Amino acid sequence: MDLSQYAELFLAESREHLSACNQLLLEWERTPTSPTPVGGLFRAVHTVKGMAATMGYARVTDLAHRAENLLDLIRHDGRPATDELLQLLFRARDALETAVELSVVGREDELDVAEIVADLETAADRLEREREGGGAGEPRQKPAAAPPVESPAVTSGGPGRLVQVTLRAEAPLKGGRALLALKRAQGLGAVQGITPPQTAFESDDFDGRFSFRIDSAASPADIEKAVRGAGDVEHVSVGGEERRGAVERGEGRAGAPEGGGPLEKTRHIRVDLRRLDQLMDLIGELVTVRGRLNELAAVRRDPEVDDVAIQVSRLSADLQAGIIQARMTPVWQVFDRFPRLVRDLARELGKQVSFRVEGKEIELDRAILDELGDPLLHLLRNAVDHGIEPSAERRRRGKPPEGEIVLAAMRERASVAISVSDNGRGIDRAKILERARRDGLVDLHAEALSDDQLLRVLARPGFTTAEAVTSVSGRGVGIDVAMTRIRALGGSIDIRTELGKGTTFVLRLPVTLAIVRALIAGVGRERYALPLTYVAETVEFGVQPTTMVEGREAIVLRDRVVPLVHLRRMLGVSGDPPPRSPIIVLEMGERRSGIVVDGMLGQQEIVVKGFDQPQGTLPVFSGATIMGDGIPALILDAGGLL
């Protein structure tokens, strides 16, 4: 069996365990005397070691083994966390991550882990000497690497003792683990009569139970020891009668109900994201064809065609909902990388920062989640560097010496809001205004900056208030990158700041990008789609009295001023507007704006297709879609219009 087919699974599971190591190390740093994080670290590193041994990644296995030895000493001695131990284990965790990534792509020879291995061994030797009373005895013997073994020579029968093996139910990579057990048995003699056949090891239904015959003079104890050396082995029996067809028929599996009824359990599988992307593309095409079918049915007025159109619409809607749900991913899969980043950055800058995450269970489309990493990274770096003050400065201002940063996610109607807030110094609007005047970004006579104006200034490429460029910030790209990426996802960024109290950035994003329900509006001869996520209501232009606010036409709607944008004027559409025009009121957080269009043509689900805007195009479009009649329509960007 070729182990390379398990490489992606090994990589995914190793990343999960190493991410858990980050969280556990941070927890141990917060509670230095608690034994729970150390036990979790030991189990996570042990699992990575076992999986790496199964895959044959010797350097990953050795590095994990050294870290495991150190953790075992810490665990049994009940030692509290020290800064030296924490830094060493953080380094070991990072080295393991690099080793795993390189090994999976066949570049294990490029690994240089000699320094971290030596440091781990030195720390373990020191702890062991301290355990023995501070004696200066010889350092403990270093573990020897397991001897390489050849793949088992499989034959279809012959003499030998029967060996029956059961792997632990929670063991990862059961197929690879079974192969490793066979390899170790091969070191004692010829292996034959493997049941079930090796091809069954690759099946999702393989439950970790298998048997084989071995022609060897070794004792039963030696055979059992060799098989158990593969790791995650629950039971081994040498000799005796074979289980009567249990493996072939699937009887007697661990966890099966005694009454023989079917085992009810939730099953999970890992699916390559590219397959989900392909399914989403196909359902997108189906939605377009469905729209065309509905239009034809409306024209033909044939009851049979109507029935088919209704059935196709219902089935495709169910299929679409299922695929979108399969793509939904909890935000913790991105958020969990940030506590370590904030911790390391705070240490580098000499600041005390506590970091809290809220709403980790909120779900987003995987395509959106994958794009969130960089914007959040820049906002968090800004919060640590620019937002949180040094401890001495915070004390002078009567604040606790430790600053706080909160990363939170929450649902807002049909969108998700993600906020990055700090209780630091806030943004000095006067300083920003002065710099913006000097750079020609605002009118020389401007006296103050609103939140929207402040954000636009901060998001200008190259704009920075830092006096010098450092490894953390000062190049003026952070807010610009975040704004550009979030706008490309059909979202928006708001800012709230108060000098001396802190700053909050709020990112608002659609739950999914691929297929959205939209309001179709007409302007001139063209149609435009506006996602319903941000549509608050519609009113008729001319019914509400208009006024001028800061040079912009606006209406007062339920005691709130709503600025107006005439889409016909903005897009330069010629001709006279219709006598009656609707206003589509958009709402994003606290901001509202009314979009005046020629008419509303209805609602429908659209497939969002991204596009690169031609040079000089107004920044009010987020993509395009194909309507039911095959004619494309542009999708309006609510954030740009607001």
N, C-alpha and C positions, 0 to 999 in steps of 0.2 A: 504493500500500500504506500502510495506517495504522500508523504507528510506535508508537502508544499501546499496541498489543497486546504490545510488547516491554518495557513499563515495569516489570512485576514481575520479569522476567528481568534487566533492567538493574540494578534495585535489589538483587536477590539477589547478582549477581556483583560489584557494586560493594562491597557489605558484606564479601564475602570478601576482596577486594583491600585494603580499608581495614583490616580486621582483621589481615591480613598486615603492613600498614605498621606497626601498633602493635608486633607482635612483632619486626619488623626494627629499628625504632628502639630498642627495649629491648636487642636484641642488639648494636647499634652502641654503645650506652651502656656495655655491659659490655666490649666489645672496640673501643676508639676508633680503633685504627689499621687494623682489618680493612676491606678494600674490598668484601667479599662483601655485607654488609647494604646498603651504598649502591647497589650494582648491583641488588639485589632491590627496593629502594625505587623506583629509577628505573623499572624495568619495571612495577611495580604502578601507579604514578601515570600512566605512559604509557598503560597499558591502560584505566584509568578515563577518561583524557582522550579516547582514541579512541572508547570506547563513548558518552561524553557527546556527542561531536561527531556520532556516528551518530544519536543520539536528538534532536539539535537543542537540547540544553541549553547555551546559549552561556556562561552565567556559570560553570557547573561546568567547562566546557572551558577557559575563560580562567584560572580559579583553578588547575586542574591543570597548565596550561601554564606558569604562573609557577613553581609548585613544581618542575616538571620541569626548567626552565631552571637553577634553583639546584642541584638534584641533579646535573645534567649537569656543572656547573662543579666541584662537589665531587668527583664521580667521576673526572674527567679530571686534576684536580690532586692526587688522592690525599690530600686533607685529612683529618686526624683529627677525631673528634667533639669538639665543645666544648659546654659547657653552653648557651651562647647559641644555637648552631645547633640543638641538640636541642630546646630549648624552642620555637624558631620552627617547626621541622618538625612537632612535636607539635601546635602550634596550627593549622598548615596542614592537617594530617590531620583534626583535629576540624572545621575549617571546611568541608572537603570532604565530610565525613559529613553535616553539616547541610545543605549545598547539595544533595547527592544526594537526601536525604529530602524536602526541600521541592520540588525540581524534579519529582519523580515524581508528587506530588499536585497539580501545577499551581500552586504558590505560589512560583515562582522570583523573581517580582517583589519578594517580601519579603526577599530576600537582601541583606545588607549586608556585602560582602567587601572594601570599599575599604581598610580598615586593614591586613588581612593581606596583600592584594595589594601594597600600598605597602611593607610590611616585607619581603616576599619580593624585590621589585625592588631595594630598598635593599641587602639582603644580597648579591644577585647582582652589583650594580654594584660593591660594595666588593671582592668576591672577584675580579672581573674587573680592577679597577684594581691590586690586589695582584699579580695574575698578570703585568701589564704593567710591573711594577717599581715600583709605588707612585706612578706618574704621576697628576697631577690632571686627566687628560683628560676629555672629555665623557663622560657616562654613555652606555652602549650604548643603541642605539635600541630602544624597546619594541616587541614584536611586535604587528603589526596583526591585527585580527580578520578571519577569512575572510569575504568578501562573501556576503550571503545569495543563495541561488539558488532558483529555482522548481522545482516538481516537473516531471519530464520529460513532454513531450507524446508519448505513445506512439501510433504509427500501425502499420498492419499491412503495411507494405511500402515500396517506393520506393527511390530511389538512395541511395548513401552508401558510405563505407568500412567494412569489417567490423572491429570491435574485439572481441577475445577476451580475457577476464579470468579469472584464477585467484586466488582468495583463499588466504591461508595456512591450513593445515589446523587450526592451533590458534586461529584468529581467533574471538573471541566475537561473538555476534549477526551471524552471516554474512548473514542476510537483510537486516538493517538496513544492514550495511556495503555490500552490493551496491546497495541503493537509493541510498545516499550517493554511490557511484561514478557511478551514472546521473545524479544531480543535478549533479555536477560536470561531467560530459560535456555535459549540457544547456546549460551556460554557454558552450559553444563552438559549438553548432549543434543542429539538430533531431535527436532520438534516435528511432529506430524499429526494428522487427524484433527486439525483445528475445526471446532464446531462452535458457533456457525462459521461459515467461510469468511475470510478476511474482507471480502466485499461488503458483508453485512455490517462491519464496523463503521462504515461510512454513513449508514442510514441514521436518520433522526430517531428511529424507533429502537436503535441499539441501546439496551438497558444496562450494559456493563457486565453481563453474565456470559462467560465463554469457557470452553474446555479444550484441552489438547493432550496428546500423549507424548511423553519424553523418554527417549532411550538413553539412560544415564546411570552411572554407578553411584552418583551422589546420593546422600541420605535424604529422606523426606524433609528433614529440618533445613538442609542446605537448599533444596529446591524451593521450599516455601520462602526462605529468606531472600533468595534471588528474585522471586516473583514480587514479593512485597517491596523490594527495592525500587520498583517502578513508581511507588507512591500511590496514595488514594485507593489502596486495596483493602477491602473490608473483610474478605474471607478467602482462604486458600485451603483446599483439601488435596492430599496426594494419596492416590490409590483409592480403593473402594469402587462402588458401582456408579455408573453414569446416571445423571438425572434423566429420567425416562422422557425423552423428547421435550423436556421443559423449554429448552432454548428454541428448538425448532417451532414449537406450537405457541410459544409465548406464555406458557402456564407458569404459575408460581412466581411471577415477578414481584419484586419488592413493592410493597404498598398496595397490592391488589386486594380488593375486599374479600373477606372470608366467604361470603355467600356466592362468590363467583360472578357477581354482577359487574357491569362495566365500571371502570374507574373514572369518576368525574373529576377533572382537574383542568386548570387553565394552562394552556400551552403557549410558549413564546418561541419564536424563531427570529434569527437575524436575517434581514433582507438588505441586499445591496441597494443603496439609495438611488442608483441609476435606474434600477427596475421600477421604483416608484415614480421617478421622473418620467420614464417612458409611458407608464400607465396614465399619468396625469396629462401628458401630451395627447395621448389617444382619446381620453375622455374629453379633452378640450376640443378636439376635432369633432367628436360626437355631439357636443353641445352646439357647435356651429351648424352641423347638419340638422340637428333637432330644430333649431330656429328656422332653417330653410323649409323643413317639413311642415312646421306650424304655419308658416306664411302661405305655403301652397294649399294646405288644408283650408285656410281662411278664404282663399280665392275660389277653390273648387266647390266648396260647400257640399261635399259628398259625405254622407253619414259614415260609410265604411272607411274612407280616408281619415275622417275625424277620429274614429275609434282607434285606428292604428296610431295616429299622431298622439293621442292621449296616452296610449299604452307605452309607446316609445318614450314619451316625456317622463312618465312615472318611473319606468325601469332605469333610464339614464340618470334621473335625479337620485335614485337610491344608490346606483353605482358610483356616482360622483361623490355623494356624501360619505360612502364607505372608503373611497380612496383618499379623500381629504382627511378623514379621521385617522387613517393609517399613517399619514404624514405628520400628524400633530405630535410634537415633542415637548416635554416639560422644559422650562427655561433653566432649570438647575444644571442641565448638561453644558450650558455655557457659563452660568453664574459660578459654578464650583471652581473654575480656574482663577477667580479673582481674589479670594481671601489671601492666597499665597502671594500674589502680585502686590497687593496693598501692603502686606506685612514686610516684604523685602524692600519695597520702595520707601516705606516709613523708616526702616533701619538705615537705608542708604542716606536719607536726608536728616537723620537724627531726630525724628519726631515720634511722639506717642499717638498712635491712631488705633481706635477700635473700629471694626468693620462688621456690619450687620446686613444680612440678606433676608428679604421678606418676599412672600409669594412665589416660592420656588416651584410650586406645583402648577402654576399657570402654563398653558400650552400655546405654542405657536407652530405655524408651518415650518418644517425643517429648513426649507429654502430661505426663509426669513431669518431663522435662528442662526444659520451659518454665517449670515452677513452682519450679525449684531456684534460679534467679537471685537472688531476694530473700533467702531464708534464708542462702545462702552470702555474699552481700554484707554482711549484718549481722554474721555471724561473723567475716569477714575484717576489717571495720572495727574490731570489738572487739579482735581480735588485735593490730592495729597500734596502736590507741589505748591500750587497757588492758593488753595482754599484754607487748609489747616495750618495754623500758626505754630511756630516752635513752642515748646512747653513754657519757657521763660516769658515769652510774649503773652501767652494765654493767662499766666498767673498775674501778670501786670494788669490785664484787663478784667480780672476777677472771674476768669473762666477756669474750669477744671483743666489740669495739665494735659489730659488725654482728650484729643479731638475725636469726633465720631463721623463716619461716613456710612450712609445707608443706601443700599441698592435694592429697590423694591419693584415688584411687578403686580399689576392689578387689571381686572377686566373693566372696560368702560364701554357699555353698549356693545357694539359689534367690533370693537377694537381693543387693543391691549396698550396700557400705559406703563412705561418703565421709567423710573425716576432714579437719579443719582443726586443725593443731597449731602451736604456737609454743614457742620456748625462752626465753620471757620470765620475768616475775616470778611467774607462777602466781597463784592466787586465795587471798587471805587468809581462810581459813574463820572465824577468830575475829572478824574485822571484819564479815564477812557475817552471822554469828550475832548479833553485837551489834546490827546494824542491823535484822535480822529480828525480834529480841525487841522492839526499840523500836517497830517498826511492827505488832507483834501477829501476825506471820506464823508464829511457832513458839512452843512452850510456854516460859514464862519460866524453867523449870527445866532446859531442854535444855542439855546440856554440850558437844555436838559435832554436826556435820552430816555425814551420810554423803553419798556422791556423788549418790544419788537425791534426798535432801532438799535438797542444795545446788542442784541443777538446778531443782527445783520453786520454790525461793525466787527464784533468778535469773530464772525465767520469769514471775514475777508481773508483770502489767501495771503499769508505772510504777516498778518497783523499780530503783534504780541506786545505785552507790557513788560516782559522779562527784560532785565537790564543786561543779561548775558546768556548765551546759549550754553546749556548744560546737557548731560546725558539724558536728562529727564524731559526738559521742555525748553522753550525759548525760540523755536523756529517758526512759530505761527502757523502750524498745520493742524493742531488738535481739533478745534471746533470746526474748522473748514472741512476736514475729513468726515467728522461725525455728521455734519449737516448734509454734505453731498451724498453720503451713503444712505442716510435715512430718507432723504427726499427721493432717491432712486427706488426705494422700497415702497413708495406711496405713502410715506408717513410724514411727521412734522416734529420739530423741536421747539419747546418753549423754555423760557428762562425766568426764574424768580430769584431775586437777590436783595439782600438788605445789608448795608454796610455794618460790619461788626457782629453780625448774627449768622451769616452763612448764605449759601447759594444752592439752588435746586434746578437741575435740568430735567425736563420731562419729555420723553420720546413717546410719541403715539404712533402705533403701527396697526395695519390691518392684520387680522388673524391669519389669513391666507392670501397669497398673491395670484394664484393661477386662475381661479374662476370666482368672479364676484358678481353680486347683483347690482345693477346700475340703473340710473335714471337717464333716459335718452332725450336729449334736448336738441332742438333745431335752431340754427342761426343761418339765415340766408338759405342756400341750397345744401348746406352741409349738416351732418349729424355729429353730435358729440356725446360721449358717455361720461357720466359723473357717478362714482361709486356711492351707493346709498349709505355707506358707513358714516359719512360726514354730512348727510342731508338731514337737517333738523325739521324743516317744514317748507311749504311753498305759499306765497301770497301773490296777489295781482298788483302789478305796477300801476300806479295812478290812484289806487284806492287809498293807500296810506300816504299822508302828506310827506313831502320830502323837505330836507333842510340841508344846510352846508355845515360840515364839521371839519375844521382844519383843512379847508380847501377841497374837501371831497363831498360828493353828493351822498346823502344818507337818509334812512327812514327811521322813525321811532316805533319800535315794535314791543309792546308790553313794557314800556318804560326803559327799554334798552336801545341804545343807538346802534344801528346796523349799517355800516358803510356799504355803498353799492358799487358794483363793477359791471359796466355795460359790455357784454362779450362782443357784441356787434362792433362797437367802437374799438375795443382792444385789438380785435383781429383784423380791423380795417375792411369790413364787409361793406360793399357798396349797396346802394338802394335805400329805399325808405323802410323803416321798421313798421311792423304791423301796429294797428291802432291799440291792441291790447297785448301786453307782454307780461309773462309770469316772472316772478322773482324766486329763485331757488336759494333758500337761506342755508348756508353752510355753517357748521359749528365744529370747532376743534378746541377742546378744553374751554378756556374762558373767552376765546376769540370767536367772533361771528362776522359773517360777510354775506351780502346778498348779490347773487349773480343774475343779471337781467338777460333773458334769452328771448328768442322770437316765439318759441312754443315748446311744449313738452309732448313727446311722442309716445311715452309709455315707459314701462320698466321691463327689463329682461336680464338674464344672466349672460355675462360676456366672458370671453377667454382673453386674459391680459397677455399681450405680447410686448416685451420691452423693445425699445428702439433708441438709436443714437440720434439725438436731435441735430438737424443741419445747423451750420453756423449761422447765427443771427436770429434763430427761432426764439420766440418768447418762451420763458421758462415756466409755462403753465400746462405742459403736457407730460404725463407720466408713462404713456405707452399708447398702444393702438389695439384695435380688435377688428374682427371680421364680422359684419352683420349677417343676418339670415339671408339677405339677397346677394351675398358675396362681395359687397362693397365695403371697403375699410372705413373705420371711423376712429378719430383720435379720442383718447381718454384724458379728461381734464384732471390736473393735479390740484386737489383741494388745498394743499399746503401752499402752493405757488399763488393760487387765487386769493388766499387769505393774507 
